[in-house]
Amino acid sequence: MKAKLLVQVRLQSGDTVRTCFIDNAKVKTGSKVTLKNSEDPKRRWEVLEVYSEIPADQIHTDWHAGGL
């Protein structure tokens, strides 16, 4: 069974810019997307840039950002 592919994208909605992984590997620059598990799942985001695909099982969800 093939691993699910995620693609890293840079998104913009209003003045907010966000970089994240989404599960739509066919998304293109200029597309509009929603982020179903975000703080506002109905908010529409424009795709500014699309980066490389990565298998979902290679994403580290146990990392935490922040200082020491």
C-alpha positions in Angstrom: 0.0 0.0 0.0 1.4 3.4 -1.0 1.9 5.9 1.8 -0.3 9.0 1.7 1.5 12.0 0.3 1.5 15.5 1.8 2.7 18.6 0.2 4.1 21.7 2.0 2.5 24.9 0.9 2.7 28.6 1.7 -0.8 30.1 2.2 -2.3 33.5 2.6 -5.7 34.7 3.9 -6.0 38.4 4.4 -2.9 39.6 6.2 -2.0 36.2 7.5 0.6 34.0 5.8 1.0 30.4 6.9 3.3 27.5 5.9 1.9 24.0 6.5 1.5 20.5 5.1 -1.8 19.6 3.4 -3.0 16.3 2.0 -3.9 17.5 -1.4 -0.7 16.6 -3.4 -2.4 18.0 -6.6 -2.8 21.5 -5.3 -1.4 24.3 -7.5 -0.3 27.9 -7.0 -3.4 30.2 -7.0 -5.7 27.5 -5.7 -8.1 28.2 -2.8 -8.2 25.7 0.1 -9.7 25.4 3.5 -7.9 23.8 6.5 -10.5 21.5 8.2 -8.6 21.0 11.5 -7.7 24.7 11.9 -9.0 27.3 14.3 -11.4 28.5 11.5 -12.2 25.5 9.2 -14.3 27.6 6.8 -11.6 30.3 6.2 -10.4 30.2 2.6 -6.6 30.3 1.9 -4.9 31.1 -1.4 -1.9 28.9 -2.2 1.1 31.2 -2.8 3.8 28.5 -3.3 3.9 24.7 -3.5 6.9 22.8 -2.3 7.9 19.1 -2.5 5.8 16.1 -1.6 6.6 14.0 1.4 5.1 10.7 2.6 2.8 11.4 5.6 4.7 8.8 7.8 7.8 11.0 7.6 6.2 14.0 9.3 7.4 14.5 12.9 4.3 15.5 15.0 6.2 15.0 18.2 8.4 18.1 17.8 7.7 21.2 19.7 8.7 24.8 18.7 9.9 27.3 21.3 12.8 28.3 23.4 14.8 26.5 26.0 
